[in-house]
Amino acid sequence: MSTLCTALSYAQQDQRPKATPEERGAKRLEMMKQSLNLTDEQVAKLQEVHKQLFGDMKQVRGRDEANREETKAKKDADSEEMKAKREEMKAKMEAYDEQLKTILTPEQYQKYQEQRKEMQKNSDKKMQKGGHGEHQKKQTENN
């Protein structure tokens, strides 16, 4: 009986609709607002920074989508194009981090960094339990 309940639970989880990047960003911003006690001014600035970041990331991913079929044909996940894409996205995240430093107070930024490390640790635990696909595991290992 418990096996059946567990199986049904997993089946229901897979049927959940995936959140859009914008939805995930809004949720992330709300969490930051609460956990870091952000001011309305900080929230407004972060909304603009998030909007820019999501637009940039979408653009990078869009270029990749256009070449997806070609990439599949190559079957080379570590091709030069993929490496370049990862580097570009990494640079955009570093720029985002620099913007956060100008918006948040030093105390808020430190708390944000601690939260980020904790989230990364939890994500790593999920991957060890098989919570992510091989592509995501490989990508995390390369970063």
C-alpha positions as CSV (number, residue, x, y, z in Angstrom):
1,M,0.0,0.0,0.0
2,S,2.8,2.4,0.9
3,T,4.6,1.6,-2.3
4,L,1.4,2.5,-4.3
5,C,1.0,5.8,-2.4
6,T,4.7,6.7,-3.1
7,A,4.3,5.8,-6.8
8,L,1.2,8.0,-7.1
9,S,2.9,10.8,-5.3
10,Y,5.8,10.7,-7.8
11,A,3.4,10.5,-10.7
12,Q,1.5,13.6,-9.5
13,Q,4.8,15.6,-9.1
14,D,5.6,14.9,-12.7
15,Q,2.3,16.3,-13.9
16,R,2.9,19.7,-12.3
17,P,3.2,22.4,-14.9
18,K,6.7,23.9,-15.0
19,A,7.0,27.5,-14.0
20,T,8.2,30.0,-16.5
21,P,11.5,31.8,-15.9
22,E,9.5,35.0,-15.1
23,E,7.4,33.1,-12.6
24,R,10.5,31.6,-11.0
25,G,12.1,35.1,-10.9
26,A,9.0,36.6,-9.2
27,K,9.0,33.8,-6.6
28,R,12.8,34.3,-6.0
29,L,12.3,38.0,-5.7
30,E,9.5,37.5,-3.1
31,M,11.7,35.1,-1.1
32,M,14.6,37.6,-1.2
33,K,12.2,40.4,-0.1
34,Q,11.1,38.5,2.9
35,S,14.4,36.8,3.9
36,L,16.6,39.9,3.4
37,N,14.0,42.5,4.5
38,L,14.3,44.5,1.3
39,T,13.0,48.0,1.0
40,D,10.5,48.9,-1.8
41,E,13.2,50.7,-3.6
42,Q,15.5,47.7,-3.5
43,V,12.7,45.5,-4.8
44,A,12.0,47.9,-7.7
45,K,15.7,47.9,-8.6
46,L,15.9,44.1,-8.4
47,Q,12.9,43.7,-10.6
48,E,14.7,45.7,-13.3
49,V,17.9,43.7,-12.8
50,H,15.9,40.4,-13.0
51,K,14.0,41.5,-16.0
52,Q,17.3,42.3,-17.8
53,L,18.9,39.0,-16.7
54,F,16.0,36.9,-17.8
55,G,15.9,38.7,-21.2
56,D,19.7,38.1,-21.6
57,M,19.4,34.5,-20.7
58,K,16.4,33.9,-22.9
59,Q,18.4,35.5,-25.8
60,V,21.4,33.1,-25.2
61,R,19.1,30.1,-24.9
62,G,17.2,31.2,-28.0
63,R,20.3,31.1,-30.1
64,D,21.0,27.7,-28.7
65,E,17.4,26.6,-29.6
66,A,18.1,27.5,-33.3
67,N,21.1,25.2,-33.3
68,R,19.5,22.5,-31.2
69,E,18.9,20.0,-34.0
70,E,22.4,20.5,-35.3
71,T,23.8,20.0,-31.8
72,K,21.7,16.8,-31.4
73,A,23.1,15.5,-34.6
74,K,26.7,16.1,-33.4
75,K,25.9,14.3,-30.1
76,D,28.7,16.4,-28.6
77,A,27.5,17.9,-25.4
78,D,30.8,19.6,-24.7
79,S,31.1,21.2,-28.2
80,E,32.7,24.6,-28.5
81,E,29.3,26.2,-29.0
82,M,28.1,24.8,-25.7
83,K,31.2,25.9,-23.8
84,A,30.8,29.4,-25.3
85,K,27.2,29.5,-24.2
86,R,28.1,28.4,-20.7
87,E,30.8,31.0,-20.5
88,E,28.4,33.7,-21.7
89,M,25.8,32.7,-19.1
90,K,28.4,32.6,-16.4
91,A,29.5,36.1,-17.3
92,K,25.9,37.4,-17.2
93,M,25.4,35.8,-13.7
94,E,28.6,37.4,-12.5
95,A,27.4,40.8,-13.8
96,Y,24.1,40.1,-12.0
97,D,26.0,39.4,-8.8
98,E,27.9,42.7,-9.1
99,Q,24.6,44.6,-9.5
100,L,23.3,42.9,-6.4
101,K,26.3,44.3,-4.5
102,T,25.2,47.8,-5.5
103,I,21.6,47.3,-4.5
104,L,21.9,45.3,-1.3
105,T,23.5,46.4,1.9
106,P,26.7,44.5,2.9
107,E,24.7,42.6,5.5
108,Q,22.0,41.7,3.0
109,Y,24.5,40.6,0.4
110,Q,26.3,38.4,2.9
111,K,23.0,36.8,4.0
112,Y,22.1,36.3,0.3
113,Q,25.4,34.6,-0.4
114,E,24.9,32.3,2.6
115,Q,21.4,31.4,1.4
116,R,22.8,30.8,-2.1
117,K,25.4,28.4,-0.7
118,E,22.7,26.5,1.2
119,M,20.5,26.2,-1.9
120,Q,23.5,24.9,-3.8
121,K,24.2,22.3,-1.1
122,N,20.6,21.2,-1.2
123,S,20.7,21.0,-5.0
124,D,23.8,18.9,-4.8
125,K,22.0,16.5,-2.4
126,K,19.1,16.2,-4.8
127,M,21.4,15.4,-7.7
128,Q,23.1,12.7,-5.6
129,K,19.7,11.2,-5.0
130,G,18.9,11.3,-8.7
131,G,16.8,14.4,-8.7
132,H,18.3,15.9,-11.9
133,G,19.1,14.5,-15.3
134,E,22.6,13.7,-16.4
135,H,22.9,16.9,-18.4
136,Q,22.3,19.0,-15.3
137,K,24.7,16.9,-13.2
138,K,27.4,17.4,-15.8
139,Q,26.7,21.1,-16.1
140,T,26.9,21.6,-12.3
141,E,30.2,19.6,-12.2
142,N,31.7,21.8,-14.9
143,N,30.8,25.0,-12.9
